[in-house]
Amino acid sequence: MNENFIPVSEMPLGDDGSIYHLHLHPDQIADNIILVGDPGRVPVVSSFFDRIDTKVQNREMVTHTGEYNGKRITVLSTGMGTDNIDIVMNELDALVNVDLKTRTRKDTHHTLNLVRLGTSGSLQSDYEINKFCASTYGLGLDGLLNYYGIDDKLHEHDLLNKVLEHLQLPSQFARPYLIKCSQPLMDKIGFDMIQDMTATAPGFFAPQGRKVRLPLVFPDLPDRLSSFRSDNKRFANFEMETSALYGLGRGLGHNTLTVCVLIANRVSKTFSEDYKPYVQQLTQVVVERLCK
């Protein structure tokens, strides 16, 4: 069997030949893609486009592709969590690097620019609510990348070892990983924002140190992350997608960056009274800079 051939069980397609979960064809996405968690945020982002050519929806995954400033651009909702990022990243990559008709991997690699635009909670008292933050590294507390055979050189082992020595995580947790953002995207989009590391959790409540009714195994996690220091590197925020975006992006050969509005401060226990105008401002900044 041709080793480049991908069986239907490994990469299912829709009845119309579109990629299974996203329901997209290769000509329905641009090279510049904004990823948002909330499907309702897709029309907010695409309202900044000069025109919209394609609208596709399947489950929580909504895609609008159009044009801004003479360049094609896509906005796509992923839903929440690294498990959804796993689906979205693999299927976006397949759209540009796999021939869906012959089910074979293409010989020439095609690179996408993927920017996650979201909201998150600050882990530093001096990182104020409603400020913009660009993630330099993604710390994966989710374990997703442990299932992939990604080149060892793409991992930030030295920095990760310092993080793990400081955190002293319980042994039952998944093995963490640490991946760097794409520097060209940081230079293009996040150059004037807060730039620091992001911790990605596999959930919103206990995995981020929030206690409602059930007890926490590791209640000190937010404080441990907040107090980490190494060569001026700190953890700026907590969220649920960046590590998978950076890890799969690096492994698949795509440029990735996360930019967020800091809508809560976990140190001062405060929350933005109205963060939506700031999300609008960040959206305009990302659209303009991505298409510059």
Residue, then its C-alpha position, 0 to 999 in steps of 0.5 A: m500500500n502507498e504509505n502516503f495514502i490515508p484510509v477513510s477511517e483515519m481521515p473521514l470526508g463528508d458526502d460532498g468531499s469536504i473535510y469531515h468536521l469543518h465541512l470545508h473544501p480547500d478553496q474555502i479557506a485563506d492562508n491567513i486564519i483567525l481562530v476564535g472559540d465562540p461561534g458567535r464571535v465569527p460574524v463579529v470578526s468577519s464584520f471587519f472584512d471588506r467582503i465575505d465570500t464563504k459562510v459554512q457551519n457544522r456544529e460549533m465550527v463556523t467559518h467565514t472567508g472573505e477579503y480585507n485590504g485586498k487579501r483573503i482572510t478566514v475566521l473560524s470558530t473552534g469551540m473550547g479546549t485542546d480537543n477541539i483544537d486537535i480536530v481543527m488543526n489537523e483538518l485545516d492542515a489536510l485542506v492544504n497538504v493532502d489531496l482529498k480526492t486521492r487521499t494522499r499527502k502532497d509532496t509540496h508543503h503549504t504553510l498557514n498563518l493561524v492566530r487565535l483571538g480570545t479572552s483569558g485570565s491574568l496571572q500577574s497583579d501588574y497585568e491589568i484587566n482589558k489589556f492585550c496579551a500575546s503568548t510567547y510560549g504555551l505550557g500544555l497541562d492538557g497532555l495532548l501533544n504526548y500522543y504525537g511524534i513531534d520532533d524533539k527539537l520543537h520542544e523547549h526542554d530547558l525552560l520546561n524543566k525549570v517550570l516543572e521544578h518550580l511547579q512540583l505538579p502531582s504525579q497523576f497529572a499529564r506530562p506537560y509540554l512547552i512550545k514557542c510561538s511563531q516569532p514572525l507572527m509575534d513581530k507582525i501582530g503582538f509587537d506592542m502587546i504584553q508578551d509572556m507565557t501562557a498556561t493551557a489547562p484541560g478545563f475551566f474550573a479545577p484545572q485552573g484552580r477554581k473551586v465551586r463544590l468539589p475539592l481541588v487536588f492542587p489548589d496552589l497551581p495558580d499561585r505557583l504559576s504566578s510566582f514563576r520567574s526565569d530570565n524575565k519570563r513569567f506566566a501572563n495568563f491561563e486559558m484552554e487552547t494555546s498549547a495545542l495550537y502551538g504544538l500542532g502548528r510547530g509539528l505540522g509546519h504552520n505559523t501560530l500565535t495567540v492574542c487575548v484580552l485579559i478579562a479577569n485577574r486571578v491574583s486580585k480576584t477581579f473580572s472585567e465589567d465590560y470586555k466586549p469593546y476591548v475584544q472589538q478593538l483587538t479584533q480590528v488590530v489583528v485583522e489589519r495587521l494579519c492582512k498588512 
